[in-house]
C-alpha cells in the first residue's frame, strides 16, 4: 500500500488572545490520511478551521501540538517545494505585473528563468490572462486575481495542490478553468485538498470529505456518505409528462414510500457557471 501523501496525527493549533493571557483553539485533535491521487474536500462553515488546516499543510504555520507528515516525511523545505498553494485572500504583490509576479514566485521555488517564462506563459493562457500578462495585479478584478492564483499554484507542477475556497470570488470563465484544472490533476494523479462551504462544488469534485465544526472533525468519508441523508434517495426523472409523474408519485405512496419533494430539476451554480462560461463545451 502506498504511503499517504498527507498524514495528520492529533494536530492542534491555537492562538494567543487577551494579550496572551489565554489561548483560542482553532483546531483540536485533527487526525486524517489522504492517499495519493485523491481529491480531498474540507467542508465547514466560516471559522471552522479549514483555512488554518491548509496553512499548516502549506507550511505557512506550525501546529501547536501533533504531527504532520507529507510524502512520508516531516514538512521541510524539500516537501514544501512539492506543494502548490492558493490562499483564500490572494496575497500577491499588487505592484507587480502578472508575468513579473510569476517570475518572482517561480524563482522562490528554484525554477530557472526559461522554465518560468514557458510555464508562466502557458498557464496565463490557460486561465485566460495572457492579454493581461503585463498588467499590474492591482488592476485585476477579484475574479481575475483568483484565476492568477490558480496559475501561480500550478507554476512548478506540484504533486500536492492546496486550494482554499478556489471558487470564492471566481468569475464565470474561472469556473470553467477550475473544472479543467481539477480534471487534469485527477488524470495526472496529483493529490488535491480543496476547501469550500459549497456542497455542490465538493460533490462535483471530491472523492472524500472531511467535515470540520468548531475546529474538530465532525465526519469523514465519501462525498455521498458525508452529505447524504440516511434513508432518503434522490431520483431525477426526465421525459415524463405531469400525468405520468402523478401516477409515479401514487405508485410510490401505495408501496409505503413518501415523495418528500417534487419540483423541476435545476443546475447547481457551479454547473451553471461552468456550462455557460465562454468556451464551455455544450452537451
N, C-alpha and C positions, 0 to 999 in steps of 0.2 A: 504494500500500500504506500503510495507516495506521501511524503511529508506534507502537512498542511502549509499553505502559503502564510496563513495567519494563525497564531496560537495566542490566545488571551487566557491568563490564569489568575483569577481573583484580583482583577485590576480595579483599583480605586483611584479617583482623582478628586482632590478637594482644594479649595482656595481659601486664603485668609479673608476675613471680613471683620468689621467693627474694629479697625485699626490693629488687626492681627490678634485680637483677643479671642476670637472664635474662628472656627473653620466651617466652610459651607461645602457639603458633599455634592459634587457634580456627577460622579459615577461611583457605584458601590458594588463590589463583588462581580465584575463582569468576566465571565469565562465563555470562550467560544473557540471553535476551529473552523477555518474556511479552506476548503480543498482547492487545488489548482484548477483554473478554468471556470470557477464558479462566478456568477453574477449575484452578489450577496447584498440584500437590501437592509437598510436601517430605517425602521419606521417608528414614529412617535411624534407627539405634539411639540411645539416650540418649547425649549427649555428642558427637554427630556434627556439630553446628553449626547445627541447624535454628532453634533459638530465637535464636541470635546473628544469623543472617541476617535473621530477622524484625525484631529490634530495630534493625538497620541500616536496613531498609526503612521502619520506622516513624519513623526519626529520633531514636530514643532513644539511639543510639550512632553514632559516626562510624567509617568504615573507616580502618584504618591506612594502607593503600595502595589504589589503584584508584579507579574512578569508579562512582557510582550516579546514574542519571537516572530520574526518574518523570515521566510525561506529557511527555517530550521536554525536560525541564529539570532542572538540579541540584535536589536536595532542599532546600527552603527553607520558610518559614512558609506560603507560599501553597499549595505542594503538600501540606504536612502537613495542611492543612485539608480535603483531599480523601480523607484516609485514615481508615478505621475500624480499630481495633486491639484484639484480645483477647489480652492476655498470658497466658502459661501459669499464672502464680501469682495472678491476680486481685487486683492491689494497689490496691484501692479503699478509701476512708476508712471504716473499720469503724464509727465512731461515728455516721455519718450514716444516715438512712433511705434506702431505695432512691430515693424521689422527690427528696430533697434532694441525693443524690449525682448524679443525672441533671441536676438544675438546675445544680450546680457544673460538671460536665463539659461540659454544653451551653454555659454561659457562656464557658468557656475556648475553645470553638470559635467564639465570636462569634454564637451564636444568640440571638434575642430571647426574653424570658421567656414570652410567649404560645406561641411556636413550641415551646419546650422542653416546656411543660406538655402541649400537644396531642400532640406526638410521643412524649413520655415515657409518657403515659397509654396511648397505643395500643400501644407496644412492651411495656410491662409486662403489658398484657392478652394480647398475643400469646405472651409467654413464660410465661404462667400465674402472674404475680406481682402482679396488680392488687390482690388482697386483702392483700398484704404491702407496699404502697407506702409506708406509714409505719413499717414495721418496720426497726430498725437492721440494717445489713448484718452486724454481729457476731453476730446471731441466725440468720443464714441457714445452712442446711446447705451442704455443698460443691456439691451439685447445684444448689441454688437460686442460689448465688453464680456458678456458671458460666452459668446462664440469665440472670442480671442482666448478666454480662459480655457476652453476645451482644446484649442490649438496648442497652447503652451504646455498643457498637461501631457500631451502626446508627443511633444517635440523629440524626446530622446527614446522613443519606442519602449515605454516601461513594461515591466512584467506584472506590476500591480498598479491599478488605476483607482484613485480615491476621488469620488465626486460628491461634493457637499451641495445638496439641493441644486443639481445642474439645470433643472427646468425653471427655477425661480428667476423671474425677470427675463426669461428667454423669449425672443421674438419668434414669429411663425417660421421663418427659414431655419432658425436654430433647432426647432423640434425635429425637422427632417434630418438635419446634420447629426443631432444627438442619437436618433434612432439608427442611422447608418453606422456611426462610430461604435455603438454598442453591439450591433450585429457583427461588425468586423472584429471587435475584441473577442466575442464569443468564438468566431471562426478561427482566430489565431491562438486561442487558449489563454488569453490574458485574463487574469483574475481582476474582478471589479467589485469595489464596495461603493454602493450608491445609497445616499441618504435622501429621504423625502418624507413629507407628511401627506403626499398624494397617493392614495392606494391604487388608483388607476395606473399611474406610472410604474409602481412597483409590480403590479400584476402583469403588466405587459413585458417587463424586462427581467425580473429576478427569478432565480432558481430557488433561493432560500431567503427567509426574512428573520430578522431579529427585532422584536418589539421592545422598545425602551420606554419606561414610565418612571418619572422621578429618579432617573439615573440608575435604574435597576432593570435587569432582564425580566420582562413580563411574559414573553412567549418566544419560541424558536421553532422553526420548521419550514416546510414548503410554503409557497405563497398561498396555495389553496387551503392548507391546514390552518395557517395563522389568520387569514382574512375570511375564511368560510364561516357559514352559520350552521352549527350542528343540527342535523335533522331536516335541513332545507336544501333543495336543489333548484338552481336557476336554469330555466329552459327557454331558449329563444326559438321562436317558430316563424317561418316565412311562408308566404303564398297561400294562406288560408283567409277566406273572407270572414266577415263578422259572424255570420250564421254558423259557420263551421267552428269558429273559435268558441262560441257559446255552447255548442254541442260538446266540444272538448272539455270545457270547464264543468259541464254537467257530469260528464263521464268520470272526471277526477273526483267530484263530490260524492257520486254514487259509490265509489270504491274507498271511501273513508279519508280521502285527501282533502286539502283545503287550498284554494287558489288565494295566495296572500296578496298578489298584485297583478293587475293586467293593464298594461299601458304600452303605447308604441315604443319600440326599441330606439335607443339613442346611442350615439357615439360618446365616448369619454372626450374630455377636452384635449387630452394628449393625442388621441386618434384623430380628432378633428383638425388640430393644428398640423399634424404630420401629413394628413391626406390633402389638405388644401394649400400647403406651402408651395411656392413656386418651384417647379422641378419635381414635384412628387409624382410617383407612378400611380396612375388611376387604375382601379380594378376593372 
